[in-house]
Each structure stands twice: as structure tokens, then as C-alpha cells.
Amino acid sequence: MKLLEIDGLVTELSDGRDWLRAVAGVSLAVRRGETYCLVGESGSGKSVTALSVMGLLPAGRHRHPAGSIRLHDADGTATELLGAPEATLAQVRGGRIGMIFQEPMTSLNPVLTIGEQLDEALALHQPELDAEARAARIVAALEEVRMPDPASRVREYPHRLSGGQRQRVMIAMALVCEPALLIADEPTTALDVTVQAGILGLMRELQQRRGMGMLFITHDLGVVAQIADTVGVMRRGELVENGPVAEVLRRPRHPYTQSLIAALPERLERPGRPRVEWGRSAAVASASAALDLANTGRTSGGAGATAAAEAASASAVARAAVASADRAGGAASPAGSHAASGALVEIRDLAVHFPVRRGLLRRVVDHVRAVDGVSLEVGAGEVVALVGESGCGKTTLGRALLRLIEPTAGSIRLAGRDITRLQRQAMRPLRRAMQVVFQDPGSSLNPRLPIVTTLTEPMRVHGIGADDAERRRRAAELLERVEMPADSLWRYPHEFSGGQRQRLAIARALVLEPRFVLCDEITSALDVSVQAGILRLLRRLVDEEGLGMLFITHNMGVVEFLADRMAVMHQGRVVESGPTAEVLRTPRDPYTRTLLAAVPRLDGALAQG
Amino acid sequence: MTDAVVRDYPPAGAGPTPQSAAEAMAQARARAWSRQVLLALVRRTGARLGLAWIAVLVLVATFAPFIANSHPLYLVVDGVAGSPALAHLEPVDLVWLAGFALAVVLGLAPGRLWLRVAAWLGGVGLVAILAYAFVAPPVLTIYEQYRELEAEGRVERIVRAPIPYSAKDYLRDYGDTGIEAPLAAAGDGRRHWLGTEDNGADVAARMIHAARIALGIGFIATGIALVIGTLIGGLMGYFSGVVDIIGMRLVEIFEAIPTLFLLLTFVAFFGRSIYMMMIIIGITSWSGYARYVRAEFLKLREQDFVQAAVACGLPLPSILFRHMLPNGLAPLLVAASFGVASAILAEATLSFLGLGLVDDPSWGQMLNQAVQSSTFNWWLAVFPGGAIFLTVFAYNLVGEALRDAVDPHTQKAGAAR
């Protein structure tokens, strides 16, 4: 029995001058007790479709040249929502259709208690209930979303709750009026995987118990496989494929759906790597890195005698590394060889504590142990993935490793040289050897500088290239290597898409010919097809240039595709590390097991279903 | 491996989808940020009006000696031709003219904005030094000599400025002129469009010459405040910690100093000087800018591209002034345009209180004359008051438009109108 029927919906949005067709003729139907997943990449119009249903698009900036959206009642009457008067929509919103938004941190009003916020919706849509009945309903609703201690939580303000708890409150708020249809717009995207698993399970359970219809919007095919009955794939405002979930995901008919599934990192074909030669080549690469450093140390005379001494010791380490690698021969396992050769980057018992200050005199009352004794090494030609949920300290570790924040204890060695306590001046020539690419494509490039300046300025500072013309030529070559057109040089960051900006950020990191690159969640803001391209590029760079890479991520599929070894971080400590395949297949630590079990996987879900 | 999967999807031919629009934007010619802001600025009616008024002021201030001058522009007496107006040009006049000419030339020249600004400052500085060293107009100026020559019939040809009176020409040859309403002269051939003031000088001429003080004090005082504020605020924001704590205390100390009181004290001790006023207004008003820059830098410091610049080992000046400052400039520009307006008001206030300049004209001083007389002389209140109002209003309009222009969110809204 149909609940929501969207028929030939066209939505056009205005940017002030032109009308853009965001939704171009979408027809779909959500039945009672069914979960309909709308999946697509960013800009495909899936959110605009949901907002059209709710009538929440900005007034005067949208229009519907065609189509209809009908909400069917249990008794067979239908309400047309498109172009309905505001009074009708206000009744429908919250009352018959509940909605959950993506960002739990901003979708609750911070100055009202969660009880007040729940009460408001309830008082509006069910005026027959008195205050006591409403209070009981609210507690029951919070209990239903498994909020711990709901009776006292109603008096809490949103800032006291974690992201997952806030999303539970949002769900309670959407469900408290018992709507017939629930629209969820990427409700778990901002959450950690273990929290996401809990929320998805909860939503599915509530939906089945109440026989609700659910329109679930996501970009994650793993989530689709877990929660959907029916799935619709959107691309550029059109519904390209539509059908039962098992059928669409197992035997996708439309080429776009096929390409989406093929681009999942765990489905990507791993390029063959010279396994046997690995030990030798990695050791040689890391040795040559050490020699590079030694040379840098010698030429940058400012650092003085200590630098020269350290450089000498570094080159000694390098020579020893080559020798040991030769002794170890081709049979050495990767793990064995870099232990023997001295890894490119090696951290020992690294700790970063942030002081918590209180009171007038700013006395230190406590420390936040963001990173609490982590040991890790990355060899040349190797990708090490650092996996963990938000707040586990993985980004802090990365920044401390690059000396962007000061470590509290422990040591960091770059190609055998201790850089933990180097002064800013002494550090500068070494910065060339270790580079970083950050998460957010929106802020990783200076918006006021053309790409050419972003790329050539570090070269000039480090004395790479004889003159500006040569540096520009090098920059152009580099753009080619990251698969960007050469005329990108003269453009500004805002003219590029997110994926392109990340490629440019990679180019910026490579411009100094580093030996080690830190990638901090660099694909997590990107669509899956764009992500696939970036991952392939990274793997190629690592294999061809013998770079060492520490790849920080929370995405297990990415780890599986990219990483040689992985380390799992939890509450500032590494709980498990080892070769990727081993850790993924036979996790030993209980936390790793929880983490892996929580990851929504296309294959696993399909196999069960 | 299907390579089509890897790339972002190319736009299909069908329909104006969001992707193809983004694609079209990427195709658009690369435009520097400063150009974009400028374009967004001139698209706004308010900004256009404000900028037009400021442009008029700049023109009037630059060419004041050719617009209102008792010295004729061209004069032939007893067969000798000459230009008394040019001969009596003061070093200040030359600096204004040179500054204007340089601004026009450099405005049209290619090259980086900051380089051109630096060239302009250097050029104006050089001209100022040369002008004060070598240009010496006659010390004694007798404004009435040309009128006397004319009365004697010795003048063969004469070309006068549109307003044939200097700011300090008190028309002594006409006897007791005193205060006269606009166009109410006693039929002796004088014509004062805006009347005359207490001492008999032409109000229009004085207002034209006063435009310089209004513009100069606004720009120089705000410039001083901007430089100090940016430096201190930038260091506070970037280093935070102890530097920040000390800097903020400094800001608080300077915020506690009442500008007007300090100005009064300095005027009382060291006499009246327009330059001293500029400096004092400048060094007491930087604290606001420092706060703005500090807040911006604290935010920017955590931005990925700044962290990446640090990770590239770029030197500190580059990080501060190349990667952070241009990105934190937007609120500063807005605050500065309001700051210019308030500096003009500060000078007007001081002059109104009778502590401004003695002989040189300023709008505030003319307002002061308006209230000092026993009768209400409306033209002494309306014209200078109107000029102050319009100028401050113009700067506020520009400031407001600038705030919208640098903010991408309101920029879209502006385009919709």
C-alpha cells in the first residue's frame, strides 16, 4: 500500500540569476513498512527531493514546474503536498512526516532542554494531550531510542550529549508524534561507525515495529545494503535505477550504478606490487632518504656543526641500512626488513597531553591525554593506515609527528635522526622531507593564491629549481602526475571541485620531493568515485617513488585497498597493529573486533540477505 | 580497470544540471580575489554613490588650487604673461597633485597590487621630500593685488579660477565684508555662491580647501591604526599564549585612553598641528583593528592551508603576511572604512571645540563659526555640516557594501537583487 508517491517531480533552484534543475523528473513510491533508500553522490539531488517533500526549500528560490507529491492516508485519501498551503504543510511536517537531518551537532537548539524541544512538537501536533501525558510520552520516546536514563535526560541541554545521543534525540523527536513516514537525510554520516551501527539498528527496529514508511538518503552503499528494502540510485537529478535492494546491488543494470559499486574501495583492484624485491627496494629508498637528509644538513650551513654531526650519523645509518638490506636479501618479509633497516619515520612512546586550565591563575588542573604513548614506524614504499574513531587522537598524532604541535614525551625519528626537540630554524630544512595532505578540500589550499604560487613558493624557499620559470615547469609536471590539467596553474582554488582540490593538495605535498607524506582523512569528504581515483593515484605514487605514507582514516574499505600495514587507535593508544590483511581477517583486540563488525559492508550484508 | 570511474563525471549534454553549472564556473576566466571584490562592490548602488562622492572629494581636494584661488590661473600685466596660481603652489599642493597623477598611472599599470601600492607610497614620499626642500612660493601673499591691478586697468588678459577667492583671502580690499549670506554681496562685483564667513573669506573656497584635511586625516590616521593594529593583532593571533595575553592587556590599556582628552592635552602643550592630530587619532584607534586581526588569525591558524604552509617550512613572514593576512583582511577593510569616517568626525569635533587649526580651513571649524555669531548664519552650518554628513555617510555606505562584497553568502543575495 502506497504511503508516499512522488510522480515526475521537477525541482529547480535559483542562484539569483539562473534556474538550475536539481531534480529532473523523479518518480518513486514509498510503501508502508518499507525502507526506501535514495543513494547518490553529492549534487545528485537526493536531499533536494527530500526537502521538496517536506516543503522546506528556501522560499522564492525554488519552483516546481512539474510533478506531484501525494501523501496517502490509511483510509485511502491522498494529500497533495506540492504547492499545498503552509497550514497544511505545518500539519504534515512533524505530524505525519518526521524528518532527521545529517548534522546532530547543529540540529538541536542549544538553549532549550531536550525535553522542551520534544514537548514543543508534541504539543503542536497532539493538542489533546495534557502536560503530564506529554511528559510520559517524551520519556517513553527517549526510552525507545535507548537513551540511557531518559527521565533525567529530559532536563539536559544538548551540549551535554554526545553526537550519537543527539542523533537519538533527533530520532525521538521525529517519532514522538508517530508519523506515518520518516525521512532521514544522511542521519549517520557525521557519526562514528560503531555509533552508526547502533543508530541504523535502532532505526530499522523502530521502523519495523511501527510499520512506518522510511525514505532514507545516503551516499554509502554499505548502509544501503544494511537498511534498505528498495533502493533508488540518483544521478544529476534523475533516478537512474530503482528496484529491490538485493537485485540492484547484486546485478546493477545501469552503468552508473555499476560504476558506483566498482568504485567502492574494497572492490578496487589492487595493483600488483613487486613483493619479492620489496625488502631491498624499501631499505634502499629509506637509505637514500637518509642520504638526502644528510646532504640537506650539510648544505644548509646555518644549522652549524651539530647538524653536520647529525648528518654524518644519518648517512652512516643509511649506509648501514643498505648493507643490512643486502644481507637480508630478497627473502626478507616487509615487517622484518624495516625493523632491521631503521624505518623512514619512527615514533617511540609518543605522548601529546593538552593541559586543562582552570580558574583565575590558569592553573593546570588536569591533562587531556590525546596521544598516550604510541609507537609506530613507517618504512619507505609502504603505506601504514592509522585507523580509529573521532577523538581517538589520530589527527593529533599526525600533527605531532610533523612537529606542528609539540609532543609531551617520546621521540620522533626521521630517517634515523631525532627531530623531537629540534628548534624551529633547525626543523625548517627537514620539513622538506615530510609533507602533509589534510582532510577538508575546502580549506586545504589558500583561497587567495593562484595554484602556481601555492606550488612554487615552497620550492623557492627550499632552493629547488634555478629560477621561477624552472619552478613553474616543475609545478606543471607535477600537476600532470596528479592528473590535473596544466592550465590549473593559473586558477584559484574555488574554481575546482573537492576531488580536484585534494589532487592539488597532493601536488603541493609532493612539490618538495618528500620522503614521507602524512594523509589525514584526505578522502573522507569526497564522493566514492572521486575517492577511487585519489586512492589509485596515492598507491601509484607510493609504489613508483618509494614514498613512506601514514594514512589516517576511519574507512575500512580504504584501508583494505591502500595500506600495507595498519594500526588501530583507541583513546590515545594503539590497540592493535600488523599487516592489513591479518588485522582485518583475524583481529585480536576486542576493540578492533567491535570496530570491524560495525562497518557496513556491501558484501557481508548481501551475503546475509 | 575502468578509467571512467576514476574521474569526476564529465557533464552530459542534457539540461542545466548543477554539475554543468559548476563546470561552467570553473571554465570562467581566473579572476583574482581583489578584482572579484571590486566588481561586487561597484555592482551595489550604495557603494557606487559612496564611491562617487569620495571621488568628487578627491578631485576637489587635488585640484583645489585650480578651483578656488585668488591668484589668477593666467595673467598678462603690462605685456608680461605668467601664471600666479602656479607660482604660488605650495609643497602640499604639489604632493597632492603628484599623488593623484601617480595613482592614475599606477592604477592603469599592470603588476601586483601591493607592489603598486608600495610604488605609490614611495613616489609620494619622494615628491614630498623634494617639494619641501626645493619649492618655495612667495612668503608674502597679497591676494588683493590682482583685483587692484584690474581696477587700475593694467591687466590685458586674465583667466580666473571658477571660484576666484582663496581660502584665506579675507577680501580686505572690500572693506568690512563680514558675514554675508550666499549671493547677497553688496553689488561690487563679488559673487559668493555659499556666502562668506566671519572674517569675510569665501565659504565655498574654504570648504574646497577643507576637503583635503577631511580626506587626509581620515586616510592617514586610519592607515597608522591599520598598520599598528595588524602587526600587533597578527602576532597575538599567530603566537597566542603569552604574546596574546600581553597584547590583549596592551589593547585594553589603549582602549582606556580617551582620544579626545589626549588630543586636548597635546594641543594644549604642543600647539595645533594637523599631523599631530593624525598621529594621535591613529595610535589611539588601532586596538579595534588588532582585535579583529587577532580573532581572524586565531581562526586561520587552525586552517589546513596554514598548517600546510608551516609543514612546507615556509618562513614566518610569508605565513603571516601571505597566507594568513589576505584571508583575514575582509573584516579589517570594513572596519577601516568606518574608521575613516570616525577619524573625520574626531577632527571635526576638535575643530568645532575650537582646538583645531587656527587659520587653515576645516569643516568642523566652520561649524564652530556658525554657532559663535549672535545671529544664526544658516549657510555656515548647512554647507560644512552637510559635507561632513555626506562624507561620513559615503564611507559608511562603502564599508557596508564592502562587508557584503567580501562575504560570499551575502554576495549571492546581492546578485539576486
HADDOCK unambig.tbl for C-alpha pairs under 7 A between the chains (distance, minus, plus):
assign (segid A and resid 15 and name CA) (segid B and resid 412 and name CA) 6.99 0.50 0.50
assign (segid A and resid 16 and name CA) (segid B and resid 412 and name CA) 6.67 0.50 0.50
assign (segid A and resid 16 and name CA) (segid B and resid 413 and name CA) 6.98 0.50 0.50
assign (segid A and resid 16 and name CA) (segid B and resid 415 and name CA) 5.93 0.50 0.50
assign (segid A and resid 16 and name CA) (segid B and resid 416 and name CA) 3.92 0.50 0.50
assign (segid A and resid 17 and name CA) (segid B and resid 416 and name CA) 6.23 0.50 0.50
assign (segid A and resid 20 and name CA) (segid B and resid 16 and name CA) 5.83 0.50 0.50
assign (segid A and resid 20 and name CA) (segid B and resid 17 and name CA) 5.94 0.50 0.50
assign (segid A and resid 20 and name CA) (segid B and resid 18 and name CA) 6.16 0.50 0.50
assign (segid A and resid 21 and name CA) (segid B and resid 16 and name CA) 6.11 0.50 0.50
assign (segid A and resid 21 and name CA) (segid B and resid 17 and name CA) 5.41 0.50 0.50
assign (segid A and resid 22 and name CA) (segid B and resid 17 and name CA) 6.31 0.50 0.50
assign (segid A and resid 22 and name CA) (segid B and resid 18 and name CA) 6.41 0.50 0.50
assign (segid A and resid 43 and name CA) (segid B and resid 18 and name CA) 6.73 0.50 0.50
assign (segid A and resid 236 and name CA) (segid B and resid 17 and name CA) 6.34 0.50 0.50
assign (segid A and resid 259 and name CA) (segid B and resid 5 and name CA) 5.80 0.50 0.50
assign (segid A and resid 263 and name CA) (segid B and resid 5 and name CA) 6.58 0.50 0.50
assign (segid A and resid 402 and name CA) (segid B and resid 311 and name CA) 6.98 0.50 0.50
assign (segid A and resid 428 and name CA) (segid B and resid 313 and name CA) 4.79 0.50 0.50
assign (segid A and resid 431 and name CA) (segid B and resid 311 and name CA) 5.98 0.50 0.50
assign (segid A and resid 431 and name CA) (segid B and resid 312 and name CA) 5.76 0.50 0.50
assign (segid A and resid 431 and name CA) (segid B and resid 313 and name CA) 5.37 0.50 0.50
assign (segid A and resid 432 and name CA) (segid B and resid 312 and name CA) 6.26 0.50 0.50
assign (segid A and resid 435 and name CA) (segid B and resid 311 and name CA) 6.24 0.50 0.50
assign (segid A and resid 435 and name CA) (segid B and resid 312 and name CA) 6.74 0.50 0.50
assign (segid A and resid 436 and name CA) (segid B and resid 308 and name CA) 6.53 0.50 0.50
assign (segid A and resid 436 and name CA) (segid B and resid 311 and name CA) 6.98 0.50 0.50
assign (segid A and resid 438 and name CA) (segid B and resid 304 and name CA) 6.21 0.50 0.50
assign (segid A and resid 443 and name CA) (segid B and resid 303 and name CA) 6.22 0.50 0.50
assign (segid A and resid 443 and name CA) (segid B and resid 304 and name CA) 5.64 0.50 0.50
assign (segid A and resid 443 and name CA) (segid B and resid 305 and name CA) 6.12 0.50 0.50
assign (segid A and resid 444 and name CA) (segid B and resid 304 and name CA) 4.69 0.50 0.50
assign (segid A and resid 444 and name CA) (segid B and resid 305 and name CA) 4.43 0.50 0.50
assign (segid A and resid 445 and name CA) (segid B and resid 305 and name CA) 4.96 0.50 0.50
assign (segid A and resid 446 and name CA) (segid B and resid 305 and name CA) 5.59 0.50 0.50
assign (segid A and resid 446 and name CA) (segid B and resid 323 and name CA) 6.52 0.50 0.50
assign (segid A and resid 448 and name CA) (segid B and resid 33 and name CA) 6.24 0.50 0.50
assign (segid A and resid 448 and name CA) (segid B and resid 326 and name CA) 6.80 0.50 0.50
assign (segid A and resid 448 and name CA) (segid B and resid 327 and name CA) 6.73 0.50 0.50
assign (segid A and resid 458 and name CA) (segid B and resid 312 and name CA) 6.07 0.50 0.50
assign (segid A and resid 458 and name CA) (segid B and resid 314 and name CA) 6.38 0.50 0.50
assign (segid A and resid 461 and name CA) (segid B and resid 314 and name CA) 6.43 0.50 0.50
assign (segid A and resid 490 and name CA) (segid B and resid 30 and name CA) 6.98 0.50 0.50
assign (segid A and resid 491 and name CA) (segid B and resid 30 and name CA) 5.24 0.50 0.50
assign (segid A and resid 492 and name CA) (segid B and resid 30 and name CA) 6.67 0.50 0.50
assign (segid A and resid 495 and name CA) (segid B and resid 25 and name CA) 6.72 0.50 0.50
assign (segid A and resid 495 and name CA) (segid B and resid 26 and name CA) 4.64 0.50 0.50
assign (segid A and resid 496 and name CA) (segid B and resid 26 and name CA) 6.39 0.50 0.50
assign (segid A and resid 529 and name CA) (segid B and resid 5 and name CA) 5.88 0.50 0.50
assign (segid A and resid 529 and name CA) (segid B and resid 6 and name CA) 5.73 0.50 0.50
assign (segid A and resid 530 and name CA) (segid B and resid 6 and name CA) 5.98 0.50 0.50
assign (segid A and resid 530 and name CA) (segid B and resid 7 and name CA) 6.06 0.50 0.50
assign (segid A and resid 530 and name CA) (segid B and resid 8 and name CA) 5.80 0.50 0.50
assign (segid A and resid 532 and name CA) (segid B and resid 6 and name CA) 5.80 0.50 0.50
assign (segid A and resid 533 and name CA) (segid B and resid 6 and name CA) 4.21 0.50 0.50
assign (segid A and resid 533 and name CA) (segid B and resid 7 and name CA) 6.25 0.50 0.50
